[in-house]
Amino acid sequence: MPTVRQNISYAYQDFMFAHRGCVRHLLRSFIVILVIALALETFVFNYSYFATAGYQPISLNDKLELLQDEDGAYLLTEVDHTLEFSQLNTEVHDLWLNFTFAQPAQDLTIKINFTDEAHQTYFDTTEYTRGIPNVQVSTWSGQSKYINLNATGIVSNLRIEIVGDDVRYPILLDDICLNMPHPFNFNMKRFGFTLGVLLLGFAFRPRSAIYRLSIVNDARKSKAAIIFVVVIEVWLMSSFLLMGTNYVGVATKDYNPGGWDGVSVINVFEVGGDNAQQYAELAKSMAEGHLYLNEEPPSWLEEMEDPYDKGARDEAQKATGEKYLFDVAYYDGHYYVYFGVVPVLLFYLPFYLLTGANFPTAIGVLIAVIAFVLGLTALLDRFARYHFKQVSLGLYLLLQIPLVLGCGVLYLLKFPTFYSLPIALGLAFSVWGLYLWTCGRTSEHPCGFYLGGSLCMAAVLGCRPQLLVLSFVAFPLFWRPYITERRLFTPAGIREFMCLIAPYLVVGLGIMYYNAARFGSPFDFGANYNLTVNDMTKRGWEVGRLAPAFFSYFLQPPSVSGVFPFLQAGPFDTTYMGQTVKEPTFGGILACLPILWVLPFARRILNLRIHQRSTKTIAGVIVVLLFGGAVVALADAEMAGILQRYYADFSFMFLASAALLIFIVNENLEVGSTFRDVCMKVLLVLVILTVLYSVLLCFVPEVNWYSDVYDWAYRDIIETVQFWT
């Protein structure tokens, strides 16, 4: 009997005998790509090293008139934080501010002025010119300490000033030099990213073998490739979330050590503002047998004529000095959580009962997003295998990747708070519910699939109620077998139909009881009692709010700049003469996600499908997704406002529609034709632009994100990308 080692050897020999040529080609290609990545990192991304190699450094330490500490470092203080050097009379190409690492890290704003052969005095921004921009220097980032200057000829005077109101003094400076050669910096993260991009480019090149692998006929290879891609996506998403340690709420000896208890292998701690623990506090209340939060509202809140008027609340808070909880529901003298209750039942309450601690919200968001990615991948695979014949692995991945990255869940990971959790969980339940439904349609024993699918879809009501519009996908999925073919009127059909609706009844009754126990009405979710920036009890539905919301959510072009991450919050103007709830947004999905540019051709593509197939399932699904996405987007604007995280409510529906439309087009293109090759190349470009926008959006600096809380570390990311500065 052969040993395990011999079996592995035999399997390897058989594999190499059958695929030797392919393996050799892939190995040669990988080596070439590896060499290119090494060359780019060495010679291109280290451009500054080669460009400054001939510089002769000039130390200005002897010109400094600053106090020094016991280690010899110069002290920049609140009083003395301006350095001025006169009569330098030399060419100046760069400036090196060597702030010592042995001090609290911070990101400093430096204002630089100089006089040169073109300017006898310091110059600044005028009506027609732009002066020297302020530069950010992190005391933690070595690369940011080298500042390139673009002076004209000989520099006479140089002035360096630390500006800003939030500077922590004293600042320790070891050295200041002119014309300092930049060090060689082989950045492993940048090299890894470059290698990954090149490998993706190789994998998705127009002549790649992945376009010849069929999802249906090469199922084993396709599934292996899809699993590999999903593992990479999950790893990247997890890394991105864990990077923002200020929101994660998990600590070990080496991760978030400031929150580590010094005893446990891993422990949790509270993060966020006063109202960030709403779900955790609700879990405690439930454990005690009531549904209102334990914290008592201030007495003045109950005495107010209208406690939902923010201006009046703020005045009362100033007058009394008693704070109130923001963004919670206030009703009948108690605080309530108006967000969906399912996350509490799923995560917070069990965790509290088992550990006595608060469940870390960010981990819940990560779990929900991973579940969404897995469910979305399975659902797209299901449609590709059972409704289309010619979907290649390459086409599938070209659609799966932008679906995952462009649907808004990355932004939920960027801010993994209790605001993001019900949205992410609602999306996860939705895709898994749809997947189980589609599995049941082809199963000989569908009842289990239908029960599980409907339970997932019904659970959305306790997460993000507006996502219930996805339940209407049931009509195109089940109309033909149960209505047209009259299966509903058979004993088996009745049982299956009951499996479809029973979870909705059970979950719906539970949510209605929960609402009635809190607010006296089974249909009152409590959102109108929210203590937020506007009076929700009087918000109403105004047609005038729809036009600016439609433009912001769908049509607004991205606002770009020439500095990483190149995206900026878009401008917002409106003719609606009332209060508009608006947070920074970064463009509409139809303008910023080019893969959606197939949607204007939806009617023609759907007609093509309808004329070719007797069943209209796919056409019906697309119509429901498009209509549902529009309804959710505009309903969000009416009920709450225009916020970037709300894009996740409806972006998935439009992206899924686009994917199905592209599947239809692919079915009607002749394999090997020139037109098909052109279409695939155009699709590749659209996918690249969609993914690029979605990734850059992750790194846009925003309040309370990594760039704000750890601005000194975010500077290192900028320096890694802007290698030429």
For each residue, the residues with C-beta under 8 A, 3 or more apart:
1:
2: 6 7 10
3: 6 7
4: 7 8
5: 8 9
6: 2 3 9 10
7: 2 3 4 10 11
8: 4 5 11 12
9: 5 6 12 13
10: 2 6 7 13 14
11: 7 8 14 15
12: 8 9 15 16
13: 9 10 16 17
14: 10 11 17 18
15: 11 12 18 19
16: 12 13 19 20 23
17: 13 14 20
18: 14 15
19: 15 16 22 23
20: 16 17 23 24
21: 24 25
22: 19 25 26 209
23: 16 19 20 26 27
24: 20 21 27 28
25: 21 22 28 29
26: 22 23 29 30
27: 23 24 30 31
28: 24 25 31 32
29: 25 26 32 33 202
30: 26 27 33 34 199
31: 27 28 34 35
32: 28 29 35 36
33: 29 30 36 37 195 198 199 202
34: 30 31 37 38 195
35: 31 32 38 39
36: 32 33 39 40 198
37: 33 34 40 41 191 194 195 198
38: 34 35 41 42 191
39: 35 36 42 43 44
40: 36 37 43 44 45 194
41: 37 38 44 45 46 186 187 190 191 194
42: 38 39 45 46 186
43: 39 40 46 47 50
44: 39 40 41 47 723
45: 40 41 42 187 190 194 723
46: 41 42 43 49 50 184 185 186 723
47: 43 44 50 51 723 724
48: 51 52 146 148 182 723 724 725
49: 46 52 53 181 182 183 184 185
50: 43 46 47 53
51: 47 48 182
52: 48 49 55 93 94 179 180 181 182
53: 49 50 181
54: 181
55: 52 93 94 179 180 181
56: 179
57: 96 177 178 179 180 181
58: 90 177 178 179
59: 62 175 176 177
60: 63 64 85 176 177 178
61: 64 74 175 176
62: 59
63: 60 85
64: 60 61 74 83 176
65:
66: 74 75 76 80 83 173
67: 74 75 77 80
68: 72 73 74 75
69: 72 73 75 172
70:
71: 102
72: 68 69 174
73: 68 69 100 102 172 173 174
74: 61 64 66 67 68 172 173 174
75: 66 67 68 69 80 170 171 172 173
76: 66 80 81 162 169 170 171 172 173
77: 67 80 81 169 170 171
78: 81 167 169
79:
80: 66 67 75 76 77
81: 76 77 78 161 162 167 169 171
82: 159 160 161 162
83: 64 66 159 160 161 176
84: 157 158 159 160
85: 60 63 88 157 158 159
86: 156 157
87: 156 157
88: 85 92 155 156 157 158 178
89: 154 155 156
90: 58 154 155 178
91: 151 153 154 155 179
92: 88 95 114 149 151 155 158 178 179
93: 52 55 148 149 151 178 179
94: 52 55 146 147 148 149 178 179 180 182
95: 92 112 146 147 149 158 160 176 177 178 180
96: 57 145 146 147 175 176 177 178 180
97: 110 137 145 147 160 173 176
98: 145 173 174 175 176 177
99: 103 108 137 139 145 171 172 173 174
100: 73 103 139 172 173 174
101: 139 140
102: 71 73 172
103: 99 100 139 171 172
104: 139 168
105: 138 139 140 712 713
106: 138 139 167 168 171 711 712
107: 136 137 138 139 711 712 714 715
108: 99 136 137 138 139 162 164 167 171
109: 134 135 136 162 163 164 167
110: 97 134 135 136 137 147 160 161 162 163
111: 132 134 160 161 162 163
112: 95 132 134 135 147 149 158 159 160 161
113: 122 123 124 132 157 158 159
114: 92 119 122 132 149 151 155 156 157 158 159
115: 119 120 121 122 155 156 157
116: 119 151 152 153 154 155 156
117: 152 153 154
118: 152 153
119: 114 115 116 122 123 152
120: 115
121: 115
122: 113 114 115 119 157 159
123: 113 119 129 131 132
124: 113 131 132
125: 129 130 131
126: 129 131
127:
128:
129: 123 125 126
130: 125 133
131: 123 124 125 126
132: 111 112 113 114 123 124
133: 130
134: 109 110 111 112 163
135: 109 110 112 147
136: 107 108 109 110 144 711 715 718
137: 97 99 107 108 110 141 144 145 147 715
138: 105 106 107 108 141 144 145 711 712 713 715 716
139: 99 100 101 103 104 105 106 107 108 171 712
140: 101 105 712 713 715 716
141: 137 138 144 145 712 713 715 716 719
142: 145 183 185
143: 146 185 716 719 720
144: 136 137 138 141 715 716 718 719
145: 96 97 98 99 137 138 141 142
146: 48 94 95 96 143 180 182
147: 94 95 96 97 110 112 135 137
148: 48 93 94 725
149: 92 93 94 95 112 114 155
150:
151: 91 92 93 114 116 155
152: 116 117 118 119
153: 91 116 117 118
154: 89 90 91 116 117
155: 88 89 90 91 92 114 115 116 149 151 158
156: 86 87 88 89 114 115 116
157: 84 85 86 87 88 113 114 115 122
158: 84 85 88 92 95 112 113 114 155
159: 82 83 84 85 112 113 114 122
160: 82 83 84 95 97 110 111 112 176
161: 81 82 83 110 111 112
162: 76 81 82 108 109 110 111 167 171
163: 109 110 111 134
164: 108 109 167
165:
166:
167: 78 81 106 108 109 162 164 171
168: 104 106 171
169: 76 77 78 81
170: 75 76 77
171: 75 76 77 81 99 103 106 108 139 162 167 168
172: 69 73 74 75 76 99 100 102 103
173: 66 73 74 75 76 97 98 99 100 176
174: 72 73 74 98 99 100
175: 59 61 96 98
176: 59 60 61 64 83 95 96 97 98 160 173
177: 57 58 59 60 95 96 98 180
178: 57 58 60 88 90 92 93 94 95 96
179: 52 55 56 57 58 91 92 93 94
180: 52 55 57 94 95 96 146 177
181: 49 52 53 54 55 57
182: 48 49 51 52 94 146 185
183: 49 142
184: 46 49
185: 46 49 142 143 182
186: 41 42 46 191
187: 41 45 190 191 720
188: 191 192
189: 192 193 720
190: 41 45 187 193 194 720 721 723
191: 37 38 41 186 187 188 194 195
192: 188 189 195 196
193: 189 190 196 197
194: 37 40 41 45 190 191 197 198
195: 33 34 37 191 192 198 199
196: 192 193 199 200
197: 193 194 200 201
198: 33 36 37 194 195 201 202
199: 30 33 195 196 202 203
200: 196 197 203 204
201: 197 198 204 205
202: 29 33 198 199 205 208
203: 199 200 208 210
204: 200 201 208 210 394 397 398 684
205: 201 202 208
206: 211 677 680 681 684
207: 211
208: 202 203 204 205 211 394
209: 22 212 213
210: 203 204 213 225 392 393 394 397
211: 206 207 208 392 393 394 395 680
212: 209 392
213: 209 210 218 221 222 225 392 393 394
214: 217 218 222 390 391 392 393
215: 218 219 222 381 384 385 391 392 393 396
216: 219 385 389 391
217: 214
218: 213 214 215 221 222 393
219: 215 216 222 223 385
220: 223 224
221: 213 218 224 225 393
222: 213 214 215 218 219 225 226 393 396
223: 219 220 226 227
224: 220 221 227 228
225: 210 213 221 222 228 229 393 397
226: 222 223 229 230 377 381 393 396 397 400
227: 223 224 230 231
228: 224 225 231 232
229: 225 226 232 233 397 400 401
230: 226 227 233 234 373 374 377
231: 227 228 234 235
232: 228 229 235 236
233: 229 230 236 237 373 401 404 405
234: 230 231 237 238 370 373
235: 231 232 238 239
236: 232 233 239 240
237: 233 234 240 241 366 369 370 373 409 410 413
238: 234 235 241 242 366 370
239: 235 236 242 243
240: 236 237 243 244 410 413 414 698
241: 237 238 244 248 362 365 366 413 416
242: 238 239 245 248 255
243: 239 240 706
244: 240 241 247 248 362 414 416 705 706 709
245: 242 248 255 256 710
246: 271 704 706 709 710
247: 244 271 272 361 362 415 416 417
248: 241 242 244 245 256 271 360 362 363 416
249: 259 268 269 270 271 358 360 361 362 363
250: 255 256 266 267 268 269 360 362 363
251: 255 256 257 258 259 260 261 266 267 268 269
252: 255 256 257 260 265 266 267
253: 257 260
254: 257
255: 242 245 250 251 252
256: 245 248 250 251 252 259 260 269
257: 251 252 253 254 260
258: 251
259: 249 251 256 267 269
260: 251 252 253 256 257 264 267
261: 251 264 267
262:
263: 267
264: 260 261 267
265: 252
266: 250 251 252
267: 250 251 252 259 260 261 263 264 357
268: 249 250 251 357 358 359 360
269: 249 250 251 256 259
270: 249 276 277 280 358
271: 246 247 248 249 276 360 361 362
272: 247 275 276 277 361 417
273: 276 326
274: 323 325 326
275: 272 278 325 326 327 328
276: 270 271 272 273 361 417 418
277: 270 272 280 281 358
278: 275 281 282 293 327 328 337 339 418
279: 282 283 337 339 343 344 347 348 359 361 418 421
280: 270 277 283 284 348 352 358 359 361
281: 277 278 284 285 293 294 295 337
282: 278 279 285 286 291 293 337 341 344 348
283: 279 280 286 287 344 348 349 351 352 358 359
284: 280 281 287 288 294 352
285: 281 282 288 290 291 292 293 294
286: 282 283 289 290 291 344 349
287: 283 284 349 352 353
288: 284 285 294
289: 286
290: 285 286
291: 282 285 286 336 514 517 518
292: 285 334 335 336 518
293: 278 281 282 285 325 328 334 335 336 337
294: 281 284 285 288
295: 281 325 335
296:
297: 301 302 324 325 330 333 334 335
298: 301 317 320 322 323 324
299: 302 303 322
300: 303 304 316 317 319 320 322
301: 297 298 304 307 313 316 324 330
302: 297 299 307 333
303: 299 300
304: 300 301 307 309 312 313 316
305: 312
306: 309 312 535
307: 301 302 304 312 313 330 531
308: 330 529 530 531 535 536 537 538
309: 304 306 312 313 535
310: 313 314 531 532 533 534 535
311: 314 315
312: 304 305 306 307 309 315 316
313: 301 304 307 309 310 316 317 324 531
314: 310 311 317 318
315: 311 312 318 319
316: 300 301 304 312 313 319 320
317: 298 300 313 314 320 321 322 323 324
318: 314 315 321
319: 300 315 316
320: 298 300 316 317
321: 317 318
322: 298 299 300 317
323: 274 298 317
324: 297 298 301 313 317 330 531
325: 274 275 293 295 297 328 335 531
326: 273 274 275 531 532
327: 275 278 530 531 532
328: 275 278 293 325 335 336 337 338 530 531
329: 335 336 337 338 526 527 529 530 531
330: 297 301 307 308 324 334 335 336 529 531
331: 334 336 518 519 526 529
332:
333: 297 302
334: 292 293 297 330 331
335: 292 293 295 297 325 328 329 330
336: 291 292 293 328 329 330 331 518 519 526 529
337: 278 279 281 282 293 328 329 341 344 526
338: 328 329 525 526 527 529 530
339: 278 279 343 418 419 421 422
340: 343 422 425 426 461 462 463 464 465
341: 282 337 344 345 462 511 514
342: 345 346 422 425 459 462 463
343: 279 339 340 346 347 348 364 418 421 422 425 463
344: 279 282 283 286 337 341 347 348 349
345: 341 342 348 349 462
346: 342 343 350 425
347: 279 343 344 350 351 359 364 367
348: 279 280 282 283 343 344 345 351 352 358 359
349: 283 286 287 344 345 352 353
350: 346 347 353 354
351: 283 347 348 354 355 357 358 359
352: 280 283 284 287 348 349 355 356 357 358 359
353: 287 349 350
354: 350 351
355: 351 352
356: 352
357: 267 268 351 352
358: 249 268 270 277 280 283 348 351 352
359: 268 279 280 283 347 348 351 352 363 364
360: 248 249 250 268 271 363 364
361: 247 249 271 272 276 279 280 364 365 416 417 418 421
362: 241 244 247 248 249 250 271 365 366 416 417
363: 248 249 250 359 360 366 367
364: 343 347 359 360 361 367 368 421 425
365: 241 361 362 368 369 412 413 416 417 420 421 424
366: 237 238 241 362 363 369 370 413 416
367: 347 363 364 370 371
368: 364 365 371 372 421 424 425 427 428
369: 237 365 366 372 373 409 412 413 424 428
370: 234 237 238 366 367 373 374
371: 367 368 374 375 428 432
372: 368 369 375 376 409 424 427 428 431
373: 230 233 234 237 369 370 376 377 404 409
374: 230 370 371 377 378
375: 371 372 378 379 428 431 432 435
376: 372 373 379 380 400 403 404 407 431 652
377: 226 230 373 374 380 381 400 404
378: 374 375 381 382 431 432 435
379: 375 376 382 383 431 434 435 438
380: 376 377 383 384 396 399 400 403 656 659
381: 215 226 377 378 384 385 396
382: 378 379 385 386 435 438 439
383: 379 380 386 387 388 438 618 660 663
384: 215 380 381 387 388 391 396 663
385: 215 216 219 381 382 388 391
386: 382 383 438 442
387: 383 384 617 618 663
388: 383 384 385 391 663 664 666 667
389: 216 667
390: 214 666 667 671
391: 214 215 216 384 385 388 395 396 663 666
392: 210 211 212 213 214 215 395 396
393: 210 211 213 214 215 218 221 222 225 226 396 397
394: 204 208 210 211 213 397 398 680
395: 211 391 392 398 399 662 663 666 680 683
396: 215 222 226 380 381 384 391 392 393 399 400
397: 204 210 225 226 229 393 394 400 401
398: 204 394 395 401 402 683 684 687
399: 380 395 396 402 403 595 658 659 662 663 687
400: 226 229 376 377 380 396 397 403 404
401: 229 233 397 398 404 405 687 691
402: 398 399 405 406 593 595 655 687 690 691 694
403: 376 380 399 400 406 407 652 655 656 659
404: 233 373 376 377 400 401 407 409
405: 233 401 402 410 690 691 694 695
406: 402 403 589 593 595 651 655 690 691 693 694
407: 376 403 404 427 648 651 652 655
408: 411 412 645 647 648 649 651 652
409: 237 369 372 373 404 412 413 424 427 648
410: 237 240 405 413 414 694 695 697 698
411: 408 414 415 644 645 647 648 697 698
412: 365 369 408 409 415 416 420 423 424 645 648
413: 237 240 241 365 366 369 409 410 416 420 698
414: 240 244 410 411 698 702 705
415: 247 411 412 419 420 645 704 705
416: 241 244 247 248 361 362 365 366 412 413 420 421
417: 247 272 276 361 362 365 420 421
418: 276 278 279 339 343 361 421 422
419: 339 415 422 423 645
420: 365 412 413 415 416 417 423 424 645
421: 279 339 343 361 364 365 368 416 417 418 424 425
422: 339 340 342 343 418 419 425 426 463 464
423: 412 419 420 426 427 463 464 645 648 649
424: 365 368 369 372 409 412 420 421 427 428 648
425: 340 342 343 346 364 368 421 422 428 429 463 464
426: 340 422 423 429 430 460 463 464 467
427: 368 372 407 409 423 424 430 431 464 467 648 652
428: 368 369 371 372 375 424 425 431 432
429: 425 426 432 433 456 457 459 460 463
430: 426 427 433 434 456 457 460 467 470
431: 372 375 376 378 379 427 428 434 435 652
432: 371 375 378 428 429 435 436 453 456
433: 429 430 436 437 452 453 454 455 456 457 460 470 471
434: 379 430 431 437 438 453 457 470 473
435: 375 378 379 382 431 432 438 439 453
436: 432 433 439 440 449 450 452 453 456
437: 433 434 440 441 449 450 453 454 457 473 474 477 478
438: 379 382 383 386 434 435 441 442 477
439: 382 435 436 442 443 446 449 453
440: 436 437 443 446 447 448 449 450 453 496
441: 437 438 446 477 478 481
442: 386 438 439
443: 439 440 446 449
444:
445: 448
446: 439 440 441 443 449 450 496 499
447: 440 450 451 495 496 499
448: 440 445 451 452 499
449: 436 437 439 440 443 446 452 453
450: 436 437 440 446 447 453 454 496 499 500
451: 447 448 454 455 499 502 503
452: 433 436 448 449 455 456
453: 432 433 434 435 436 437 439 440 449 450 456 457 500
454: 433 437 450 451 457 458 499 500 501 502 503 504
455: 433 451 452 458 459 503 507
456: 429 430 432 433 436 452 453 459 460
457: 429 430 433 434 437 453 454 460 468 470 471 474 503 504
458: 454 455 461 503 504 506 507 508
459: 342 429 455 456 462 463 507
460: 426 429 430 433 456 457 463 464 465 467 468 470 471
461: 340 458 465 468 507 508 511
462: 340 341 342 345 459 507 510 511
463: 340 342 343 422 423 425 426 429 459 460 467
464: 340 422 423 425 426 427 460 467 649
465: 340 460 461 468 525
466: 469 632 635 636 649
467: 426 427 430 460 463 464 470 632 649
468: 457 460 461 465 471
469: 466 472 624 628 631 632
470: 430 433 434 457 460 467 473 625 628 653
471: 433 457 460 468 474 504
472: 469 475 624 628
473: 434 437 470 476 477 621 624 625
474: 437 457 471 477 478 500
475: 472 478 479 620 624
476: 473 479 616 617 618 619 620 621 623 624
477: 437 438 441 473 474 617 620 621
478: 437 441 474 475 481 482 483 500
479: 475 476 482 483 484 620
480: 483 484 485 615 616 617
481: 441 478 484 485 487
482: 478 479 485 486 487 488 493 496 497
483: 478 479 480 486 488
484: 479 480 481
485: 480 481 482
486: 482 483 489 490 493
487: 481 482 490 492 493 496
488: 482 483 493 494 497
489: 486 493 494
490: 486 487 493 494
491: 494 495
492: 487 495 496
493: 482 486 487 488 489 490 496 497
494: 488 489 490 491 497 498
495: 447 491 492 498 499
496: 440 446 447 450 482 487 492 493 499 500
497: 482 488 493 494 500 501
498: 494 495 501 502
499: 446 447 448 450 451 454 495 496 502
500: 450 453 454 474 478 496 497
501: 454 497 498 504 505
502: 451 454 498 499 505 506
503: 451 454 455 457 458 506 507
504: 454 457 458 471 501 507 508
505: 501 502 508 509
506: 458 502 503 509 510
507: 455 458 459 461 462 503 504 510 511
508: 458 461 504 505 511 512
509: 505 506 512 513
510: 462 506 507 513 514
511: 341 461 462 507 508 514 515
512: 508 509 515 516 522 523
513: 509 510 516 517 522
514: 291 341 510 511 517 518
515: 511 512 518 519 521 522 523 524 525 526
516: 512 513 519 520 521 522 524
517: 291 513 514
518: 291 292 331 336 514 515 524 526
519: 331 336 515 516 524 526 529
520: 516 524
521: 515 516 524
522: 512 513 515 516
523: 512 515
524: 515 516 518 519 520 521 528
525: 338 465 515
526: 329 331 336 337 338 515 518 519 529 530
527: 329 338 530 536 639
528: 524 536 537 539
529: 308 329 330 331 336 338 519 526 536 537
530: 308 327 328 329 338 526 527 536
531: 307 308 310 313 324 325 326 327 328 329 330
532: 310 326 327 536
533: 310 581
534: 310 539 579 581
535: 306 308 309 310 538 539
536: 308 527 528 529 530 532 539
537: 308 528 529
538: 308 535
539: 528 534 535 536 639
540:
541: 638
542: 545 576 578 638
543: 546
544: 547 575 576 577 578
545: 542 548 549 576 578 580 637 638
546: 543 549 550 634 637 638
547: 544 550 551 574 576
548: 545 551 552 572 574 575 576 580 642
549: 545 546 552 553 633 634 636 637 638 642
550: 546 547 553 554 555 633 634 637
551: 547 548 554 555 556 588
552: 548 549 556 570 572 582 585 588 642
553: 549 550 585 588 589 633 637 642 646 647 650
554: 550 551 588 589 590 591 633
555: 550 551 588 590 591
556: 551 552 570 585 587 588 591
557: 570 587 588 591 592
558: 567 570 586 587 591 592 693
559: 567 568 569 570 571 586 587
560: 566 567 568
561: 566 567 568
562: 566
563: 566 722
564: 699 718 721 722
565: 696 697 699 700 701 721
566: 560 561 562 563 696
567: 558 559 560 561 586 587 693 696 697 700
568: 559 560 561 586 700
569: 559 584 585 586 700
570: 552 556 557 558 559 584 585 586 587
571: 559
572: 548 552 582 585 642
573:
574: 547 548 580
575: 544 548
576: 542 544 545 547 548 580
577: 544
578: 542 544 545
579: 534
580: 545 548 574 576 641 642
581: 533 534 640 641 642 643
582: 552 572 585 641 642 643
583: 641 642 643 644
584: 569 570 644 702
585: 552 553 556 569 570 572 582 642 643 644 647
586: 558 559 567 568 569 570 592 644 697 700
587: 556 557 558 559 567 570 591 592 693
588: 551 552 553 554 555 556 557 591 592
589: 406 553 554 592 593 596 647 651 654
590: 554 555 593 596 597 599
591: 554 555 556 557 558 587 588
592: 557 558 586 587 588 589 693
593: 402 406 589 590 596 651 654 655 690 693 694
594: 597 685 686 689 690
595: 399 402 406 598 655 658 683 686 687 690
596: 589 590 593 599 654 655 658
597: 590 594 600 686
598: 595 601 602 605 658 661 662 665
599: 590 596 602 626 654 657 658 661
600: 597
601: 598 604 605 661
602: 598 599 605 606 622 626 657 661
603: 606 607
604: 601 607 608
605: 598 601 602 608 609 661 664 665
606: 602 603 609 610 619 622 623 661 664
607: 603 604 610 611
608: 604 605 611 612 664 668
609: 605 606 612 613 616 618 619 664
610: 606 607 613 616 619
611: 607 608
612: 608 609 668
613: 609 610 616 618
614:
615: 480
616: 476 480 609 610 613 619 620
617: 387 476 477 480 620 621
618: 383 387 476 609 613 621 622 660 663 664
619: 476 606 609 610 616 622 623
620: 475 476 477 479 616 617 623 624
621: 473 476 477 617 618 624 625 660
622: 602 606 618 619 625 626 657 660 661
623: 476 606 619 620 626 627
624: 469 472 473 475 476 620 621 627 628
625: 470 473 621 622 628 629 653 654 656 657 660
626: 599 602 622 623 629 630 653 654 657
627: 623 624 630 631
628: 469 470 472 624 625 631 632 650 653
629: 625 626 632 633 650 651 652 653 654 657
630: 626 627 633 634 650
631: 469 627 628 634 635
632: 466 467 469 628 629 635 636 649 650 653
633: 549 550 553 554 629 630 636 637 646 649 650
634: 546 549 550 630 631 637 638
635: 466 631 632 638 639
636: 466 549 632 633 639 640 641 643 646 649 650
637: 545 546 549 550 553 633 634 640 641 642
638: 541 542 545 546 549 634 635
639: 527 539 635 636
640: 581 636 637 643 646
641: 580 581 582 583 636 637 646
642: 548 549 552 553 572 580 581 582 583 585 637 646
643: 581 582 583 585 636 640 646
644: 411 583 584 585 586 647
645: 408 411 412 415 419 420 423 648
646: 553 633 636 640 641 642 643 649 650
647: 408 411 553 585 589 644 650 651
648: 407 408 409 411 412 423 424 427 645 651 652
649: 408 423 464 466 467 632 633 636 646
650: 553 628 629 630 632 633 636 646 647 653 654
651: 406 407 408 589 593 629 647 648 654 655
652: 376 403 407 408 427 431 629 648 655 656
653: 470 625 626 628 629 632 650 656 657
654: 589 593 596 599 625 626 629 650 651 657 658
655: 402 403 406 407 593 595 596 651 652 658 659
656: 380 403 625 652 653 659 660
657: 599 602 622 625 626 629 653 654 660 661
658: 399 595 596 598 599 654 655 661 662
659: 380 399 403 655 656 662 663
660: 383 618 621 622 625 656 657 663 664
661: 598 599 601 602 605 606 622 657 658 664 665
662: 395 399 598 658 659 665 666 683
663: 383 384 387 388 391 395 399 618 659 660 666 667
664: 388 605 606 608 609 618 660 661 667 668
665: 598 605 661 662 668 669 679
666: 388 390 391 395 662 663 669
667: 388 389 390 663 664
668: 608 612 664 665
669: 665 666 673 675 676 679
670: 673 675 676
671: 390 676
672: 676
673: 669 670 676 677
674: 677 678
675: 669 670 678 679
676: 669 670 671 672 673 679 680
677: 206 673 674 680 681
678: 674 675 681 682
679: 665 669 675 676 682 683
680: 206 211 394 395 676 677 683 684
681: 206 677 678 684 685
682: 678 679 685 686
683: 395 398 595 662 679 680 686 687
684: 204 206 398 680 681 687 688
685: 594 681 682 688 689
686: 594 595 597 682 683 689 690
687: 398 399 401 402 595 683 684 690 691
688: 684 685 691 692
689: 594 685 686 692 693
690: 402 405 406 593 594 595 686 687 693 694
691: 401 402 405 406 687 688 694 695
692: 688 689 695 696
693: 406 558 567 587 592 593 689 690 696 697
694: 402 405 406 410 593 690 691 697 698
695: 405 410 691 692 698 699
696: 565 566 567 692 693 699 700
697: 410 411 565 567 586 693 694 700
698: 240 410 411 413 414 694 695
699: 564 565 695 696 707 717
700: 565 567 568 569 586 696 697 707
701: 565 705 707 708 714
702: 414 584 705 707 708
703: 708
704: 246 415 708 709
705: 244 414 415 701 702 708 709
706: 243 244 246 709 710 713 714
707: 699 700 701 702 710 711 714
708: 701 702 703 704 705 711
709: 244 246 704 705 706
710: 245 246 706 707 713 714
711: 106 107 136 138 707 708 714 715
712: 105 106 107 138 139 140 141 715
713: 105 138 140 141 706 710 716 717
714: 107 701 706 707 710 711 717 718
715: 107 136 137 138 140 141 144 711 712 718 719
716: 138 140 141 143 144 713 719 720
717: 699 713 714 720 721
718: 136 144 564 714 715 721 722
719: 141 143 144 715 716 722 723 725
720: 143 187 189 190 716 717 723
721: 190 564 565 717 718
722: 563 564 718 719 725
723: 44 45 46 47 48 190 719 720
724: 47 48
725: 48 148 719 722
